[in-house]
Amino acid sequence: MGRTSRGTHSSVPWRWFRDAVEAAELLSRGRTLVCVENSPDAVPLHLAELPAGGAYVFGNEAEGVSPEVLEMSHMKVTIPQSGGRRCINVSSTAAMVAWEIQRRRLKGE
């Protein structure tokens, strides 16, 4: 954790969970659980009404967000892509979502 986070693990609150469902159950208490996933019912990121204080779930590139966690989500968001493969590295995806949230804050949206 220390190497990957470049030391921020000591200044940013974080917690380890045994599985994703356990984490989603805790995160969804009092928050909107947003899954970032290429599902047919997902709203494109640029059109989504992103909730303030939402809890965002990102899956891995191979399997995405688990069906159990997708079922628990309050909304699903996707990043529109062209081409045949609809896959973006999870860290790149998280950066794009974080930037969109920040962009809207900066514009007062």
N, C-alpha and C positions, 0 to 999 in steps of 0.2 A: 504494500500500500504506500509506503513512504517513497519509494522510487517512482512509482507511477504518478503520484500526486505532487511530486516535487516539493514535498514538505508541507503542503497545505492541509494534509490530514490532521495536523495538530492545531489548526486554527479554524477549520470548517467542521461543524458537527456532522458526523456520519455514523452509520450503524450497519452491522452485518446481520443478514437474515438467512435462515436455513433454506427458504425457498421464496420464489417471487409472489406466490399467493399470500404468504404471511406478510410480506412487505406491503403489498397492495391493500390488504385489509387495514393495516395501520394507517397508511397514507391516505386512504379514502375517507377516513373519519374527519368530517368537517371540511374536506377539500374536494375539489373536482379532480377525479382521476382521469388523466388524458393519456391515451396510448398513441404513440407515434408509430403507425403501421400502415402497410399497403393493403388495407382491406377495402372491399367495394363500397362500404358505407362511410369511409373516412372522408373528412372535409379537407380540401386543399389548405395548406398552411396559411397562404396569403388571404384566404377567405374566412378562416376560422375565428370565432370569437374566443380568444384565448383568455382563460380565467385568471384573475389576479390571485396569486398564492396557490395556483394549481399544482398538483403532483404529476409529474411527467414520467411516463414509463417508456423505455426504449428497449427493443429486443435485439438479439444478435443478428448478424447478417445472414446466417444460414437458416435459422428457424423462426425468427421474428419474436413477437410477444406471444406467450403461451395462450392457448384458447381459454383457459380458466381466468387469466387476468384480463383478456379482451372482454370476456363476459361481464366482468366486474366494472369495466370502465364506464365513465359517464359520457365520454366523447372520444372519437378517434380522429387523428389528424394525419395527413400524408403530405409528402413533398412531391409535387408533380414532376415527372421526369419524361423525357423522350427516349426513344430507342427501345430495344427489345427487352433488356434486363432492367428490372425495377429494384435496384439494390444500391444503397449508399452505405459506406462505412458508418458504424454506429457513432463514433466520435465526431465525424463530420456532420451527421444528422443532428446530434445534440447541439453542436455549434450553430447550425442554421436555425434551429428552434430558439436557442438562447438569443441569437442576434435578432430574430423577429420580435421577440418579447421586448428586448432593449430598444429596438428601433421604434416600436410603438410607444414606449415610455418617453423616449426623447421627443417624439412628435406630439405627446400629450393625448394620444389615442386611448 
